[in-house]
Amino acid sequence: MCGRYFLNLDENIEEIKKILDEISQKYEGSPLLQKMKSGEIFPTEFAASIVSKDFQREAEILRWGLPLQNKKEVIINARAETILEKPLFSSIISNRCLIPAQGFFEWKKDGSKKQKFFIKPKDCNVFYMAGLYKRIELEGGILVDGFVILTTEPAEEIKHIHNRMPVILKKEHEDLWLFENGSTKALKSLFSVLLKPWEGEIEAVEVKNN
């Protein structure tokens, strides 16, 4: 599971600045720009994302979570192993996105206690998680695009913390996830390569006052 992640839009990192600049220009004067979250990002908040438009990367503001029928609860994650089998996700399989992050949070259970950890690939300032998105209707009839983050088995170093982790894409796999099309069989084969536990080193730091 991935229940919170971190992206500081004020960070002086070229990749983040480029995303923010593009979004700021596109959404100038829009209330969505004011709602876009920086820092620790929670479900139902609006966040910077990357989608495919005419086979080009385009920065967008998406809302984290797909509402259930009562519109109060949301689905925030999708198991990578079953996205082609579950109707909710298979119906939007062409709506793939990249979710930029600098780390994600997970909680290790120890009896009645929970310890919060900040987790990220080692020596990596910014990475992209695999996501799916669809047009959703909020209360008041407002239409926005909502996203879910794909999860997979945990990397070896963090198995003691949690039994799932977000799918972190390798650099060479980011555009394949965004742009590749094909039959269900072809996509299943592709996803088996892309949507795997992170194979590099991972840092997990305990967070105080969680």
C-alpha positions as CSV (number, residue, x, y, z in Angstrom):
1,M,0.0,0.0,0.0
2,C,1.0,3.6,-0.5
3,G,-1.0,5.9,1.7
4,R,1.1,9.1,1.6
5,Y,4.1,10.3,-0.4
6,F,6.3,13.4,-0.5
7,L,7.1,15.9,-3.2
8,N,8.4,19.4,-2.4
9,L,7.6,21.6,-5.3
10,D,9.8,24.4,-3.9
11,E,12.9,22.1,-4.1
12,N,15.6,23.5,-6.3
13,I,15.8,20.5,-8.5
14,E,15.6,21.1,-12.3
15,E,13.1,18.2,-12.9
16,I,10.7,19.5,-10.3
17,K,11.1,23.1,-11.5
18,K,10.2,22.1,-15.0
19,I,7.0,20.3,-13.9
20,L,6.0,23.2,-11.8
21,D,6.7,25.8,-14.5
22,E,4.6,23.9,-17.0
23,I,1.7,23.5,-14.6
24,S,1.9,27.1,-13.5
25,Q,1.6,28.3,-17.1
26,K,-1.2,25.9,-18.0
27,Y,-3.3,26.5,-14.9
28,E,-2.7,30.2,-14.5
29,G,-5.8,31.7,-12.8
30,S,-7.3,28.3,-12.1
31,P,-8.4,27.4,-8.5
32,L,-6.8,24.0,-9.1
33,L,-3.4,25.6,-9.0
34,Q,-4.0,26.9,-5.5
35,K,-5.2,23.4,-4.4
36,M,-2.1,21.6,-5.7
37,K,-0.3,20.2,-2.7
38,S,3.5,20.4,-2.0
39,G,5.2,18.4,0.7
40,E,3.5,15.3,2.3
41,I,0.6,14.4,0.0
42,F,-2.5,12.7,1.3
43,P,-5.4,10.9,-0.5
44,T,-8.0,13.2,-2.0
45,E,-5.4,16.0,-2.4
46,F,-4.4,17.5,-5.8
47,A,-0.9,16.7,-7.0
48,A,1.5,17.2,-9.9
49,S,1.4,14.4,-12.4
50,I,2.6,13.5,-15.9
51,V,0.2,12.2,-18.6
52,S,0.5,11.3,-22.3
53,K,-0.9,13.9,-24.7
54,D,-0.2,13.2,-28.4
55,F,2.6,10.9,-27.4
56,Q,4.4,13.7,-25.5
57,R,4.8,14.1,-21.7
58,E,2.5,16.7,-20.3
59,A,2.3,18.0,-16.7
60,E,-1.1,18.0,-15.1
61,I,-2.9,18.4,-11.8
62,L,-4.7,15.2,-10.8
63,R,-6.6,14.3,-7.6
64,W,-5.4,11.3,-5.7
65,G,-8.1,8.7,-5.4
66,L,-11.1,7.2,-7.3
67,P,-14.3,7.6,-5.4
68,L,-16.5,4.6,-4.6
69,Q,-20.3,4.9,-5.2
70,N,-20.9,6.8,-2.0
71,K,-18.3,9.3,-3.1
72,K,-16.9,9.6,0.5
73,E,-14.4,6.7,0.4
74,V,-11.7,6.5,-2.3
75,I,-9.6,3.8,-3.9
76,I,-6.0,5.1,-3.7
77,N,-4.0,2.1,-4.9
78,A,-4.3,-0.7,-7.5
79,R,-2.5,-4.0,-7.3
80,A,-0.2,-4.1,-10.4
81,E,-0.7,-7.9,-10.7
82,T,-4.4,-7.6,-11.4
83,I,-5.0,-4.3,-13.2
84,L,-5.8,-6.1,-16.5
85,E,-8.4,-8.3,-14.6
86,K,-10.3,-5.8,-12.6
87,P,-12.9,-3.9,-14.7
88,L,-12.4,-0.6,-12.9
89,F,-8.7,-0.5,-13.9
90,S,-8.8,-2.5,-17.2
91,S,-11.3,0.0,-18.5
92,I,-8.8,2.9,-18.1
93,I,-5.6,0.9,-18.9
94,S,-4.7,3.4,-21.6
95,N,-4.9,6.3,-19.1
96,R,-1.5,5.8,-17.6
97,C,0.4,8.4,-15.7
98,L,3.6,9.1,-13.9
99,I,3.4,10.4,-10.3
100,P,6.6,12.3,-9.4
101,A,7.8,11.8,-5.8
102,Q,10.9,12.2,-3.6
103,G,9.8,9.5,-1.2
104,F,6.8,7.7,0.2
105,F,5.7,6.8,3.7
106,E,4.9,3.5,5.3
107,W,4.0,2.3,8.8
108,K,5.5,-0.7,10.5
109,K,3.2,-2.3,13.0
110,D,4.6,-3.4,16.3
111,G,1.7,-4.7,18.4
112,S,-0.5,-1.7,19.1
113,K,2.2,0.7,17.9
114,K,3.0,2.0,14.5
115,Q,6.3,3.4,13.4
116,K,6.4,5.7,10.4
117,F,9.2,5.4,7.8
118,F,10.2,7.6,4.9
119,I,11.3,5.4,2.0
120,K,13.1,6.2,-1.3
121,P,15.5,4.7,-3.8
122,K,19.1,5.5,-2.6
123,D,20.9,8.3,-4.4
124,C,17.7,9.4,-6.2
125,N,16.3,13.0,-5.9
126,V,13.1,12.4,-7.9
127,F,11.5,9.3,-9.1
128,Y,8.2,8.3,-10.8
129,M,5.5,6.0,-9.5
130,A,3.2,4.2,-12.0
131,G,-0.4,5.4,-11.9
132,L,-3.8,5.1,-13.7
133,Y,-6.3,8.0,-14.0
134,K,-9.9,8.6,-15.0
135,R,-12.4,11.5,-15.1
136,I,-14.4,11.6,-11.9
137,E,-17.2,13.7,-10.6
138,L,-16.9,15.4,-7.2
139,E,-19.7,16.8,-5.0
140,G,-21.3,19.7,-6.8
141,G,-20.8,18.2,-10.2
142,I,-17.2,19.3,-10.5
143,L,-15.3,17.1,-13.0
144,V,-11.6,16.4,-12.4
145,D,-9.1,13.6,-13.2
146,G,-8.4,11.2,-10.3
147,F,-5.5,8.8,-10.1
148,V,-4.5,5.6,-8.3
149,I,-0.9,4.5,-7.5
150,L,0.1,1.0,-8.5
151,T,1.6,-1.2,-5.9
152,T,3.7,-4.4,-6.0
153,E,5.6,-6.7,-3.7
154,P,8.1,-4.9,-1.5
155,A,11.8,-4.7,-2.1
156,E,13.9,-7.0,0.1
157,E,15.1,-4.1,2.3
158,I,11.6,-3.1,3.4
159,K,9.8,-6.4,3.7
160,H,10.0,-6.0,7.5
161,I,8.1,-2.7,7.3
162,H,5.2,-3.5,4.9
163,N,4.1,-6.2,2.5
164,R,3.4,-3.8,-0.4
165,M,5.2,-0.8,-2.0
166,P,4.4,1.6,-4.9
167,V,5.7,0.6,-8.3
168,I,8.8,2.8,-8.9
169,L,9.6,2.9,-12.6
170,K,13.2,2.7,-13.9
171,K,14.2,5.7,-16.0
172,E,14.2,3.6,-19.2
173,H,10.7,2.3,-18.4
174,E,8.9,5.6,-17.8
175,D,8.0,6.3,-21.4
176,L,7.1,2.7,-22.0
177,W,4.6,2.9,-19.2
178,L,3.2,6.2,-20.6
179,F,3.1,5.5,-24.3
180,E,3.1,1.8,-25.2
181,N,-0.2,0.4,-26.6
182,G,-1.2,-3.1,-27.8
183,S,-3.3,-6.1,-27.2
184,T,-4.1,-7.3,-23.7
185,K,-1.6,-10.1,-24.2
186,A,1.1,-7.6,-25.3
187,L,0.4,-5.3,-22.4
188,K,0.4,-8.2,-19.9
189,S,3.9,-9.1,-21.2
190,L,5.1,-5.5,-21.0
191,F,3.7,-4.9,-17.5
192,S,5.4,-8.1,-16.2
193,V,8.7,-6.3,-17.0
194,L,7.8,-2.8,-15.9
195,L,5.7,-3.3,-12.8
196,K,8.1,-5.0,-10.4
197,P,9.6,-4.4,-7.0
198,W,12.4,-1.8,-7.0
199,E,15.7,-3.7,-7.7
200,G,18.1,-1.0,-6.5
201,E,19.1,0.0,-3.0
202,I,16.4,1.6,-0.9
203,E,16.7,3.9,2.1
204,A,14.1,3.6,4.9
205,V,14.4,6.3,7.7
206,E,12.3,6.3,10.8
207,V,10.1,9.5,11.1
208,K,9.8,11.0,14.6
209,N,6.5,12.5,15.8
210,N,4.5,10.5,13.3
